[in-house]
Structures are given as structure tokens and as C-alpha cells.
Amino acid sequence: MLQDRYEKDKFFERIFNLAAEMDPILFQIDRLLEDEALYQLIRSDLAKRYPKTESTGRKSTPVEVLLRMLVVRRLYNWSFEQTEKRVKDSLVLRWFCRLYFESVPDDTTLMRWAGQVQAETLAHFNRRLTGLATQLKVTRGRKLRTDGTVVETNIHLPSDSRLLADSVRVLGRTLSRARKLLVEKGELGPEVFRNRIRSARKTARQAQRRMGRNQDLGQQAYAKLVKITHQTVAQVKKVLTVLKLAVRQKLGRFRP
């Protein structure tokens, strides 16, 4: 069952009086998040997690807590795990997130709920937030800061041979899909749909290995890879011609 908020704890009223001095940024953000329209934007998405999220099941982490913990995470650029630990250890953050002395939701719980918030909702949320901040003179709203975070991932170096092999792979996959559509027509022979992905990958590896040892052998392997790519492109052109003709014929049936 979706829960809105925890009951206020009188002890944390003292924290409220100190928050403006201890963390003025959080204090100002707290004023903005009191807006009911902002709250309802997020609540509407969280309520759609399951068909009866609002009426059945055990009580969830309150929407108010989830919203404020996600704000804290973005504000300090923490991971979900760091957010859980920092909020758990800080009275000020417990006050800001309206957690008081309740249990802090773990990082996986926070992650699952965060996934419920849609991109359109965030866009509306940001527009509303900017308007409120301008009205309260927190900001003039003249500049926009965007997050350009780059996430590290394992990718291969974009060498010429690798790029050619990737091109053959994508085109070969397209040929396989086209074959399923054109198999009944029988206008094209099996050679046109020949899959050259394995040979392209093998030749690309050979070209890379041999370039460092023997320049001539490396160039020969690379020339073979270029030939394979040209052959694949020629196959795609033939198939594309037949596909266009088939589309025209189908469209002609629906013309008055």
C-alpha cells in the first residue's frame, strides 16, 4: 500500500531550527519541496507500480521520503548505496528526508522506486521547480545546468577493421530479417542472403594481430576485410531493390 508520509517527530523540530545554519542549501530546497503540485507529480508515477499499489499490500516507504532521498542523491551526486548510508548517519538528512527515527530504505528499494518516475514527469517537475525557485528568489532562472555524467563501460577501440566488422554484423543481421520476409517470393537466390559476419570478425582479428608483426600480412588481411564489406553492401542493395518493389505492390492493393 502506498504511504504518503511518516508522522512528524517532535524531536526533529529542534533540527529544523538549526538546519538553516547547518546546511542553508538544504533549508531552501526544503521550502520548495513543500509544494503540493511537485509532490503529486511524483506520487502519480509511484502509484502505478502495481495495479493496486494505492489500496492493498504492506505499507511502502512513504512517497515524501522517496522524493526527498532522490533529491539528496542528485544534489550531492551520490550513488544509491551512498545515499542510504549518508542519510542513515545524519540527523539533518533524516529531518530533510522526513525519515525521523524510522528505518532508512536500502539502496535497492530506492533504485526500484526511482525507476518508476517517468521522463515526462521529471520534465514537468523541473519546470514547476524552476518557477517556484524564481518566485521565491532562490534563483533568477537565467541559466540551466545539465548533468553530463559519463559512465564507464567496456567497449572496443574504434579501429578501422573493427568498424568494418561491425558494419558487416549490422548489415548481416538486416539481411537475415529481410530473408524471412522474402522467402516466399523466391526471387533472390541463397547467395544474396549469405551471412558473412563470422568471416568478417575472423579477418578483422587477423588484421589487428598481423599489423603489429608483419605489415604486409596485415594489409592483406585488411584488404580481404574490405572486400567482404563490399560484398555485403552489394547483397543489401539487391535485397533493398526487391523490398521496395514488394512495398509498392502492397501499397497498390490499398489504392482506390
Stockholm file with secondary structure:
# STOCKHOLM 1.0

chainA/1-256         MLQDRYEKDKFFERIFNLAAEMDPILFQIDRLLEDEALYQLIRSDLAKRYPKTESTGRKSTPVEVLLRMLVVRRLYNWSFEQTEKRVKDSLVLRWFCRLYFESVPDDTTLMRWAGQVQAETLAHFNRRLTGLATQLKVTRGRKLRTDGTVVETNIHLPSDSRLLADSVRVLGRTLSRARKLLVEKGELGPEVFRNRIRSARKTARQAQRRMGRNQDLGQQAYAKLVKITHQTVAQVKKVLTVLKLAVRQKLGRFRP
#=GR chainA/1-256 SS CCCCCCCCCTTHHHHHHHHHHHCHHHHHHHHHHTCHHHHHHHHHHHTTSSTTTTTSSSCCSCHHHHHHHHHHHHHHTCCHHHHHHHHHHCHHHHHHTTCTTSCCCCHHHHHHHHTTSCHHHHHHHHHHHHHHHHHTTSCCCCCCCCCCCCCCCCCCCCCHHHHHHHHHHHHHHHHHHHHHHHTTTCCSCGGGGCCCHHHHHHHHHHHHHHHHHCHHHHHHHHHHHHHHHHHHHHHHHHHHHHHHHHHHHHHHHTCC
#=GC SS_cons         CCCCCCCCCTTHHHHHHHHHHHCHHHHHHHHHHTCHHHHHHHHHHHTTSSTTTTTSSSCCSCHHHHHHHHHHHHHHTCCHHHHHHHHHHCHHHHHHTTCTTSCCCCHHHHHHHHTTSCHHHHHHHHHHHHHHHHHTTSCCCCCCCCCCCCCCCCCCCCCHHHHHHHHHHHHHHHHHHHHHHHTTTCCSCGGGGCCCHHHHHHHHHHHHHHHHHCHHHHHHHHHHHHHHHHHHHHHHHHHHHHHHHHHHHHHHHTCC
//
